[in-house]
């Protein structure tokens, strides 16, 4: 029963620490843009640096495409 006198203050300090860490992350902008990094993976390198989304036209992307061998699965 004496361990409760130790565990309750430790748990309160732990919850307070987690709350402070969450407050800091919200204030520092960690949750501002959750979808942007996922779209940056799909962008071309030169257009990602400029912040534009690549236009997907078949003529523009034809030289980027690799030939496909239909005999391989």
Secondary structure as GFF3:
##gff-version 3
##sequence-region A 1 73
A	DSSP	alpha_helix	4	27	.	.	.	ID=ss1
A	DSSP	alpha_helix	36	42	.	.	.	ID=ss2
A	DSSP	alpha_helix	45	50	.	.	.	ID=ss3
A	DSSP	alpha_helix	58	61	.	.	.	ID=ss4
###
